[in-house]
Amino acid sequence: MYLKLALLSFAFTSLLLLVHGSPVQGPSGTSHPLYARAPATFKHPGVLVNKAQLDFVKTKVAAKAQPWYDAYNAMLADPLAASTRPPSPFQTVACGSGSMDPGDGCREEREDALAAYANALAWYISGTQSYATKAISYMNAWARNIKDHTASNAPLQTGWSGASWARAAEIIRYSNAGWSSSDITAFENMLRNVYLPKIIGGSEKNGNWELVMMEAAQGISVFLNDASSYDKAMNKFFGRAPAYVYLTSDGSCPKAAPSSGFTSCSQVQTYWNQNTFPENGIAQETCRDFVHTGYGIASMSHIAETSKIQGTDLWTTDVGTRIRYALGFHAQFELGTPASSWLCGGSVDLGSGKQDFQITEVGYNALNGRLGFNMPNTGTLTQQNRPG
């Protein structure tokens, strides 16, 4: 259930990014070093989408233009967007492995955060106040209740939910939606005191954990206008991103994340479940499954897009190059290319198929639509995954 709803949210949000400028050939992506740089003044709304992108899609939906109109209606038809759906806040969200053990509030928190985001988008696109009121009700309910995330999956759970909360809150706060200043302060306190401390330190587990944690930390930092936390999140990201997607220019072995403690190639190979690296775009979790790999690539793309909105264009750097190759490498298998014998023992786990890899829109728009890179497999998969 969570996977389906999360991917629906990703798919619609990504369609918001189909705002093409004149395609130009992008740089190689290795011309300058990466360093954290919070803007002097944060731009709002500025988490994944900005006002120009939202206004663009609002116009497209009003004109019933495709694919925006079908994507918008698909979002409204999802149970998360239902006007009768109530918030289900918990004081303590306890999520162990697989969001179980004991699993208290895990699904409810993730879905309420996504519901707030869906209603925030619906409010902005339609101008219907009831959507704004619904989004606010979710955010207020959790701000008044939640005190902590516990159990082994607490950082991952906090990242998943925090990323959606930040997107929803940015749209509502900066669109005259009727969110009171006292309620905004309560929500800020929730993000600052309950969410940010759980994720800002990063993770030594599989890369998709730390990537979504930094996605959430970046978005929360934008909402809080917190330059220090923004830079901390970005520094963590700059250590993890090159350790998540391999480029042949890295050498014969992928890079290790700074916090991993790995000192040899054999340790990295074991971590990746892969011994040889002859092509660009292999990801740390490719030989695990494409669902978790998709989570990681999606978070990399979302961080790059938010960073661009905030004044630093990561799409034209090493980050963008890694995302481009990761999308193309995995898209070929989603489209039916069999795995070579050198890759994952000759077999890759696609999950349930293309519907589990609906994470290409953000990167494809940025790298193909704005920068003009030729990405045939990614383009085909993106078109196949669109609503309609």
N, C-alpha and C positions, 0 to 999 in steps of 0.2 A: 504493500500500500504506500509506504513512504517513498520508495523508489519511483513509482508511477507519478505521484504528486510532485515530487521534487523535479523530475524530468519535465513535467508539464510546465512548471514554473520556469525552469531553465529555457525551455523552448519559446515561451511567450516573451520572456524578458529579452531573449536574444533577438527576436524579431524587432524589438524596439531599436536595435542597433543597425538596422538596415538603412542607413543614411549614407549613401555613397557620395563621396567627393569624386574628383577627377582621378582615375587610377594613375599612379606613377610607380615606377620601379623602385622598390624599397632597397635599402642598403643591405650589406651582407650580414649585419647583426653582430659584428665582432669589432667595431671600430672604436668603441670607448667603454671604459669601465663603468660598473654599476655601483651606485651608492645611494643610501637613503636620503631623501630630500623632501621633507614636508613643505607644502606651499606656505608662503608668508600669510596668505589668507585662504582658507578653504572655500571651495566653490560648492554651492548648494542649489538644488539637489545634486549630489555628486557621488553617489555610490552606485556603480555599474551603469547608470543612465543619468543624463543631465536634462535640463529643461528643453534644450533644442531638440533632442531625440524624442522626448515625450511629446512635444508639440507636433513634431513630424508625424508620429504614429497617430496621434489624435486626429490629424487632418486626413490621414489615409483611411482610418476606420470610418470617419464620417462620410467619406466618399465610397465606402464599401470596396476599397481597393484590396487586391490580393498580394501577398498572403496574409497581410495584417488583419483583415476583417475575419477570416476564418480562425486565425489564431486567437483573436479577441473573443469570439463566440465560444471557442473550445474552452477557454479559461472560465468564462461565465457559466458554462454548463457543468463544470466540475463541482462536486459536493463542497469543496472548500470555500467556494464563493457564495454558497447558499445564505440567504438573508436570515434563515431560521436556525442556523448552526450556532450554538452557544460556545463561548470560551470555556476552557477546562484547565484553569491554572492549578499548579501544585506549589507548595512551599519548598519541598525538596524533590528534585528530579534525580532518581537513582537508576543509572543505566550501566549494567555490566556488559559482558561480551554478547554481541548480537542484540543489544538493547534489551537484554533480559537480566536476570539475576540482580535485582528483582524486577526491573522494568517499570518502575513507578514513574509515570508522567512522561516517558520518553516519546512515545507516539504523539501524545496530546500536545507537548511543547512544540515539536517539529511541525505538526500540522497547523497549530494555531499561528505560528510565525509565518508559515506559508499562506495561510488564510488572510492574515493581515496584509501581506504583500499583494496577494491577488486583489483584495478589495481596494487597496491603495491605488493599484494600477487602474482598476475599473473606475474609481472616482476621478482620477486625472483624465482618463480617456473620455468618459461619458459626461462628467460634470454633475452626476447624480449624488446628492448629499448623503443618501442612505449608505452608499458604499464607504464614504469617508467615516461616517459614524460607526459602521461595523468594524472597520480597520482600527479605529481608536479604541473600541471596546475590547478588542483582543490585547492591544498594547497596555491599556490601563489595568486590565484584569491581572496580567502577569506582573506588572510593575508593583502592584499592591500586595502580591503574594510570595513570589519566589525569593528564597533565601540562599539556596545552594544547589550545586550539582555534585553528586557523589557516585561512588563505585568506579570500576575500572575504565569505563568508556566516557567518563565525565568530560574530559577535554574535547573529545570528538563530538559528543552531544551538544556541548556548549558552542562549538564551532558551527555545526549544522544550523542550529537555531539562531545563533547570533548573526550569521550572515543574512538570513532572511529578515530578522528584526530591523537591522540597520537599513536595508533597502526600503522597507515599508515606512519606517520612521522618517527617513529623508524626504520621501515624496509627500507624506502627510504634513510634516512640519513646514515645508516650504511651498505650500500650494493653497494657503488660506482655507484649510479644511475644517477649522473650528476646534482644533486641539488646544486646550487651555494651557496657559503657562505653567500652572501648578502640576498638571498632568505630564507636561513635557519634562519638568524638573524631576518628577518621580521616575520617569522612564530613563532619563539620563543617569540617575543614581543607580538604577537597576543594572544598566550596562556597565557603568564604571565599577561598581562594587561586587556584582555577582558574576558577570560575564568576562570582563577583560582580565581579571587576575587569573582565571582558569585557563586562558589560552595564550596570553602574551609571551609566556616562557617557551612555547613550542613543544615539540614531542620527538621522541626517539623511535617511535613506532613507524609503521609503513607511511610512505610519503604523503598519501592522501590525507592523513590525519593533520600533519603540520600545515599542509597547504590550505585546507579549509579553515583551520584555526587562524592562520594569518589572513585569509580572506575576511573572516569575521572581525579580527582585530583591526584590520585596515578600515573596514566600513564603520565600525564602532568609533574609531578614532576620528574619522571624518565627521560623524554626527556629533561627537563631543568637542570638536575643534581642538583635539589633543595632539599637538605636533610631536611631542616626545614619544607617545605610544605609537603614533604613525611610523616614526623612524625605526623604532624597535621592531615593529611588525615587518617593515620592509627589509631590514637587515637580516632577519630570520628567513624571509622569503628568498633573498638573494643567495643565501647559503643553500637552501633546499632545492630551488628550481633547477640548477645545473646538476644536482644529484638525483633528480627525478627523471629527466629526459636526456638521453645520450646523444652526443654528436661525435662523429668520427674524429673531429679535431681535438676531442678530449684525450685521445690516445687509445691504447688497446683495451683500456678498462674504464668504466664509468667513474665519475667523481664521487667521493664520499661526502655526505653531509657533515658540516663541522661538528655537530654534536654526536655523531655516530660512534666515534672511537675507533673506526676502522683504520688500520695501518697497512693493510696488504690488499692486493687485487683479489686474492682468493676469498677474503672476507666479503668483499663487494660482490663477487660472483655468486657466493652462497646467498647473500641477501637478495639478489636479483633473480635467483634460480635460473641463471643463464651464464654460460661459459665463454661464448664468443660474441663479438659485437661488430659485425661487418657493415651495418647500415645505420644511417641517421634515424632518430625518432623512436628507438626502443625505449620503453619506460620501465621504471623500477618495478612496477606491478604488472607488466605485460604478461608475464608467465604465471601470474596469479589468476587474474581474470580481467576482462575488459570493463566490467562494471566499476570496480575500484579504480582501475586506470582512468576511466572516464571522469570519475570524481576529481582525481588529481589534476587532469588536464583542464577540466572546467574551472577549477579554482585558480589555476595559473592564468587562464584567459580573463577571468573576472577581475583579478588583481591588476592585470595589465590594463584593462579598460578603465577601471577606477583611477589608476595612476595617470593615465592619459588625461582624464577629466580634470585631475588635480594638478596638471602641468608638466608631468614627466612622461614622455612617450616611450614606454617599454617595448612597444611593438617594433620599433626600429633598432632594437638592441639584441643581444644574445638571447634574452627571454623570448622575444618574438620569433627568432629563428628556431628555438627549441619547440615552441608551440606549433609552428608551421610544420616541422618535420614529424612531430608526434601525431598531429591530426592526419597527415597524409599516410603515415606508416600504418596506423590502426584502421583508417578508412578502407584501405584495400582489402583487408580481411573481412570487414563488415560487408563488403560488396561481393564477397565470394572467392577471393583469391586464397588458395590453400597455403598453409604455413609451410615454409621450407624446413628441411630436416634439421638445420642448425638452430632454428628458433623454438624454444620451449619443448624440445624433444619432438618437434614436428607437429604439434597440436596446440591450438590456443582456445581458451574458453571465452566465447563471445557472450555468455549469459543467455538471455532470451532473444538475442539478435539485435537488429538495428534500433529497436525501441529502447534498448538499454544503453545506447550510445548517442543520445540526442543532446550532444554537448558541443557541436561544431559551429553553431551560428556566430557566436561572439568572435572566435578566432578567424573564421572564414570571412566575415565582413571586414574585420580590421586588416587582414593580410592580403586578401584578394580584392575586396571592394575598395578599400582606401589606399593600399600600397601596391596593388596590381600584380601580386605574385600569382603565377599559374598554379592552381591547386585542383587538378581535375577530379581526383578521387574524393577529396573533401567536398568539392562542389556537388558532385553527384549524390553523395550521402546526405548532404545538407538538404538538397531538393527533395529527396525521398522521404526525409523525416518531417517535412513541413506539414501542417494541417491542411486538410482539403483533399 
